[in-house]
Amino acid sequence: MKQGPIVETDVHGLTAEQAVQQIEGLIRKADSGTYRIRVIHGYHRGNQIQRAIYRELGGGLSPRVLRIVGGDNPGITELVLREY
């Protein structure tokens, strides 16, 4: 399945564990054309998911993730898989 350069996923309503599992699946499936995964988690309750993303996938824990950055608003986190 061909993916775009930025893959978006909305994890509203998921637990932090479920959200991380969904994101890990997207990372595994990402093809060479994908350079970012944009996670829409929301702001208030989404902060738990955001912290889990940094804790479970940041700091070199996931070899395909170069870095994690904030999105255009506080309810979005982006995982950079490669430089554009």
C-alpha contacts under 8 A as a table, 3 or more apart, distances in Angstrom:
res1	aa1	res2	aa2	distance
2	K	31	D	7.33
3	Q	6	I	7.96
3	Q	7	V	7.09
3	Q	30	A	7.25
3	Q	31	D	6.78
3	Q	33	G	6.96
3	Q	34	T	6.57
4	G	7	V	6.23
4	G	33	G	6.51
4	G	34	T	5.86
5	P	33	G	5.44
5	P	34	T	4.07
5	P	35	Y	5.45
5	P	36	R	6.58
6	I	34	T	5.83
6	I	35	Y	6.21
6	I	36	R	4.83
6	I	37	I	5.67
6	I	38	R	6.80
7	V	34	T	7.05
7	V	36	R	6.39
7	V	37	I	4.80
7	V	38	R	6.02
8	E	37	I	5.83
8	E	38	R	4.62
8	E	39	V	5.96
8	E	40	I	7.37
9	T	23	I	7.91
9	T	37	I	7.60
9	T	38	R	6.33
9	T	39	V	5.15
9	T	40	I	6.12
10	D	39	V	6.00
10	D	40	I	4.64
10	D	41	H	6.20
11	V	14	L	5.63
11	V	19	A	5.81
11	V	39	V	7.03
11	V	40	I	6.12
11	V	41	H	5.26
12	H	40	I	7.27
12	H	41	H	5.36
12	H	42	G	6.65
12	H	46	G	7.31
14	L	17	E	7.90
14	L	18	Q	5.75
14	L	19	A	5.80
15	T	18	Q	5.15
15	T	19	A	6.10
15	T	49	I	7.26
16	A	19	A	5.08
16	A	20	V	6.18
16	A	48	Q	6.35
16	A	49	I	4.57
16	A	52	A	6.10
17	E	20	V	5.24
17	E	21	Q	6.26
17	E	49	I	8.00
17	E	52	A	7.64
18	Q	21	Q	5.12
18	Q	22	Q	6.20
19	A	22	Q	5.09
19	A	23	I	6.17
19	A	49	I	6.87
20	V	23	I	5.04
20	V	24	E	6.02
20	V	49	I	7.74
20	V	52	A	7.09
20	V	53	I	6.29
20	V	56	E	7.45
21	Q	24	E	5.07
21	Q	25	G	6.29
22	Q	25	G	5.16
22	Q	26	L	6.49
23	I	26	L	5.03
23	I	27	I	6.23
23	I	39	V	7.94
24	E	27	I	5.01
24	E	28	R	6.25
25	G	28	R	5.14
25	G	29	K	6.23
26	L	29	K	5.08
26	L	30	A	5.90
26	L	37	I	7.80
27	I	30	A	5.23
27	I	37	I	7.78
27	I	64	R	7.24
30	A	33	G	7.82
30	A	34	T	5.91
31	D	34	T	5.65
32	S	35	Y	7.61
34	T	37	I	7.78
34	T	81	L	7.43
34	T	82	R	7.99
35	Y	80	V	6.05
35	Y	81	L	4.92
35	Y	82	R	4.95
35	Y	83	E	6.58
35	Y	84	Y	6.50
36	R	78	E	6.52
36	R	79	L	5.55
36	R	80	V	4.66
36	R	81	L	5.57
36	R	82	R	7.29
37	I	78	E	5.59
37	I	79	L	5.12
37	I	80	V	6.70
37	I	81	L	7.62
38	R	71	G	7.68
38	R	76	I	6.89
38	R	77	T	6.04
38	R	78	E	4.44
38	R	79	L	6.50
39	V	76	I	5.63
39	V	77	T	5.24
39	V	78	E	5.93
39	V	79	L	7.91
40	I	75	G	6.09
40	I	76	I	4.67
40	I	77	T	6.71
41	H	46	G	4.76
41	H	47	N	7.67
41	H	49	I	6.72
41	H	50	Q	7.22
41	H	75	G	5.51
41	H	76	I	5.98
41	H	77	T	7.66
42	G	45	R	6.74
42	G	46	G	4.57
42	G	47	N	7.39
42	G	74	P	7.46
42	G	75	G	4.00
42	G	76	I	6.71
43	Y	46	G	4.98
43	Y	47	N	5.93
43	Y	74	P	5.90
43	Y	75	G	4.34
43	Y	76	I	7.97
44	H	47	N	5.79
45	R	48	Q	6.16
45	R	49	I	7.66
46	G	49	I	5.11
46	G	50	Q	6.19
46	G	75	G	6.75
47	N	50	Q	4.87
47	N	51	R	6.14
47	N	75	G	7.84
48	Q	51	R	5.23
48	Q	52	A	6.25
49	I	52	A	5.01
49	I	53	I	6.18
50	Q	53	I	5.12
50	Q	54	Y	6.49
50	Q	77	T	6.90
51	R	54	Y	5.26
51	R	55	R	6.06
52	A	55	R	4.90
52	A	56	E	5.75
52	A	57	L	7.93
53	I	56	E	5.39
53	I	57	L	5.48
53	I	58	G	6.86
54	Y	57	L	5.57
54	Y	58	G	4.63
54	Y	59	G	7.55
54	Y	68	I	7.16
55	R	58	G	5.96
55	R	59	G	7.90
56	E	61	L	6.72
56	E	62	S	7.83
57	L	60	G	7.20
57	L	61	L	5.30
57	L	62	S	5.09
57	L	65	V	7.27
58	G	61	L	5.69
58	G	62	S	6.68
58	G	65	V	7.24
58	G	67	R	6.60
58	G	68	I	6.45
59	G	62	S	7.86
59	G	67	R	7.48
60	G	63	P	5.96
60	G	65	V	7.16
60	G	66	L	7.39
62	S	65	V	5.58
63	P	66	L	7.48
64	R	81	L	5.72
65	V	68	I	7.41
65	V	79	L	6.30
65	V	80	V	5.81
65	V	81	L	4.73
65	V	82	R	7.63
66	L	79	L	7.60
66	L	80	V	5.58
66	L	81	L	5.45
66	L	82	R	6.47
67	R	79	L	6.14
67	R	80	V	5.39
67	R	81	L	7.41
68	I	77	T	7.14
68	I	78	E	5.77
68	I	79	L	4.60
68	I	80	V	6.02
69	V	77	T	6.01
69	V	78	E	5.28
69	V	79	L	6.47
69	V	80	V	7.52
70	G	73	N	7.37
70	G	74	P	6.89
70	G	76	I	6.30
70	G	77	T	4.65
70	G	78	E	5.96
71	G	74	P	6.66
71	G	75	G	7.47
71	G	76	I	4.73
71	G	77	T	5.00
71	G	78	E	5.87
72	D	76	I	6.84
73	N	76	I	5.85
74	P	77	T	7.63
80	V	83	E	7.20
